[in-house]
Amino acid sequence: TKDKKNGIVMMHYEKCIGCKSCVLACPYDARYFNEEKHAIDKCNFCIDTRLSKGEKLTACAEACPAGVRNFGDLSDPNSDVYKLVHQLEHPVWVLRPEVGAKPNVFYIKG
């Protein structure tokens, strides 16, 4: 389900029967079978391990030595990620816009 407050798509492991239909249906090839949880999984932007504990960055954004991964509030005009997505100097795009999923993961050519 997609969290209405933060927009992050969450998996419900207790409901998963492991049929992998959602893996096949995912237009971004982002889902995989997690052996440890015995369920389908995907990136949840560290909502359970970092964001819910007050941290502002995902693990990959914090660990990126080049600073090319950014995470933030797209609805906050003062956030760095908002400024990156709304700048005019470099084109911004999403993967597979034709599927109509309206993703909130953006790419910018540096």
Secondary structure, 3 states (H helix, E strand, C coil): CECCCCCCECCCHHHCCCCCHHHHHCCCCCCEEECCCCEEECCCCCCCCCHHHCCCCCHHHHHCCCCCCCCCCCCCCCCHHHHHHCCCCCCEECCCHHHCCCCCCCEECC
